[in-house]
Amino acid sequence: MRHKIQDLVRALEAVAPSSLQESYDNSGLLVGRWEQEVSQALLCLDCTEEVVQEAIDKHCELIIAHHPIVFGGMKRFNGADYVQRTVEMAIRAGVSIYAIHTNLDNVLKGGVNGKIAERLGLQGWRILQPMPGQMLRLDVYVPAENAAELEQALFDAGAGQVGNYADCRFAVEGQGSFTPIEGSDPYLGKQGKRELVQEVQLSVILPASLRSAVLKAMTDHHPYEEVAHHVWALDNAHPEFGAGLWGELPEPMSEEAFLQHLKVSMDLHNFRFTPRKHNRPIHRVAVCGGAGSFLIKKARQVADAYITSDVKYHEFFDSEKQLLLCDIGHFESERFTQERLAEILSHKFPNFATLFTQTNTNPVRYYL
Ligand SMILES: [Zn+2]
């Protein structure tokens, strides 16, 4: 079945909102048109010339990649490097390219790290480094008789979720005052006459990613011409948005057993790790797909082992002999991400075909 790219992207970004991408990132529709209809997508970690050729051969009009092929500004298109050639090839063939990168890294469920945690059998997932600035508070003032309808609309739009509790709000009754002036069309009262109205102040919290949806629900379900409201930026952490995650193995393992478990569950040939500290049980495990050295200290505070990639020589010392730090390779840590993308799309669009790339785009080989 054919679907518009914008509808497919909406499903993906409902799980990983694009507002969660890091400032250096370039996730989004890189090549193509939002309204273009496609019948199948090729899923991959990296979009290369070989992957574009595979998409052409398999009649996929859309490539969904984890890593954006374009990061910075491009000034010339003369085939001088693989980025230019890949983009040019996709445009010529009418193949669209969409990337979902750090926004997919920064979600607890449905993201890159969740896939690793799932394979390792971790339980009780929590974000390792919550992302700041992701929570808002909305205060809105409404006549008492309209408060129930308004609060339901706010809940339906996704506001009022606190951990495992839904429909959370605080309500205070009070007296509102206003004088409609020239140009107004008041729901209550007359122009030039001050009104005193029994109102309710409703306060709810919401993720910043739902700001537009919640404010639209507020104005759609409020009787006033001008809706008195305040949006506050909060310092509260969103429990499901941020970098890395940690959880627990069902039972503590010896280091040796854990290393073997890691090898098998992530299907690894070999990997690098810090010296064993025998008799150290491994119970709590932190993970970060891709380059995760920036979280070593955080991991050390909560976990016995940390699984990531792109760790430099000196960064291994940052484990301080407390943490079993494992660098399993960038490609190896993220290659199951395409399964996650397929799961999200097939859940929303059961008739839409998603193909996994057969191209091995890992630019690294190991000489054994
Ligand atoms: Zn990556």
Boltz pocket constraint, residues with backbone or C-beta under 6 A from the ligand:
constraints:
  - pocket:
      binder: B
      contacts: [[A, 67], [A, 289], [A, 290], [A, 291], [A, 330], [A, 334]]
      max_distance: 6.0
